[in-house]
Amino acid sequence: MKKRVLIIATGGTIASTSEGEGLTPTASGRELADKVPLLDTIADLDFVQPMNIDSTNMRPRDWLRIKDVIAGAYDRYDGFVVLHGTDTMAYTAAALSYLIQDSEKPIVLTGSQQPMASPFTDAKLNLYQSVLYAADEASRDVNVVFSGKVIAGTRAHKQRTMSFNAFMSMNYPSLAYIRNDRIVRAGADLRAGGAVPERTGASPRVCGELDERVIVLKLTPELQPSIFGLLKRDYDAVILETFGIGGIPSYGDNSYEDAILDWVESGRTLVVTTQVPEEGLDLGVYEVGRAYAENPGILKGDDMSTEALVAKTMWALGQSRDPEQVRELFYREVNHDRMPR
C-alpha cells in the first residue's frame, strides 16, 4: 500500500517563471508535481499552498504557518514535503526542527537552483527524491533533501549560490544519500546496532511560540561596542559571531567586556558563536575569549550553524523568559543540532 505524502508548496525558485523583471514564484505544488515522471508511483500525493513567495521574504510568522499546516494534517499523512526557496531554506528547516520535535514521520524540505521550467533544472530529481525519502518507513524528523543528500534540518547550510550541490551539512555527517531511487543511510541516521527505530505512533512535541527579536551581529575590525546599547530597543537576543575560535576584541580597555556584560545583566540573551563556518567555538583557548567562557549568562553556540542558532534562540525565548530555563532549552539536543553536553 502506497504511503500518503502531503506536499506543502511555499514558492521559491522551483516554482518560479520569468515575468520580465526577474524570476517570480507562480507555479502551484500540483503543477510542479505533474512535471516529475513517476512521482505518483511512489506515494499518494495531496497538495496545499499556504503561500507562494520568494524565500527571501520568508519570516518567522511563515514558519509558524507551515508548522500549523503540518500539525493539522499530521495524523492523516505518512510524510510531508515542503517546497521552499533555497536562500532561507536552512532557517526554515531549523525552525521546523524546534517547532515540531521528535517526529516519527519525515518532514522534508527541498527546492532547486533552477526553476522547474528550465531545460537544465535540478528540480525534478530533488522533488522525486524528497517524496521517495518522505515515503520511506525508516525516515523521520525534519530534513533537507537536496542533490542526493539528506541533511538534518538543524545542520543544513547553503554553501553555493549557483551549483546544484548547494547545501552542505555543517559539522555533522549527512544522514543519508540517495542514488537514483535507493536510500543509503549513514551511521548518523541509524541507532544502536545499525537499526532504524520502528514507529510507535507517538505524537510529536509541537511548539507554537517564537521570539522574533533576535539579531546576528558579526564582529568586524573596529566595530564599536556601543552597538549593543543601540540594539536594546529592538532586540531581546544577540547572536555574536566572533573571530576565529572565539576571539572578542579588548583594544586595551574593557569597553567590549563592559558592553557585553551590560547586555546580559539587562536581562537580554547573548549567544556566542564563530563566523568561521566549520569546527565551532571554544572561548577558553585565547585570552581574548576566556573572559566570557565561564559567564553563566552567555550561551555558547559550539559547532551549531548560525541558522540553527537563530531558530533555536527564537524558540527558547518563545517558551520562557527565565534565564535558567532558556539556558536549559538552549543546551538541549534537538534533531542533531549539537553534540550532547
Secondary structure by P-SEA (a helix, b strand, c coil): cbbbbbbbbcccccccccccccccccccaaaaaaaccccccccbbbbbbccccccccccaaaaaaaaaaaaaacccccbbbbbccccaaaaaaaaaaaaccccccccccccccccccccccaaaaaaaaaaaaaaccccccbbbbcccbbbccccccccccccccccccccccccccccccbbbbccccccccccccccccccccccccccccbbbbbbccccccccccccccccccccccccccbbbbccccaaaaaaaaaaaaacbbbbbbbcccccccccccccccccccccccccccccccaaaaaaaaaaaaaacccaaaaaaaaacccccccccc
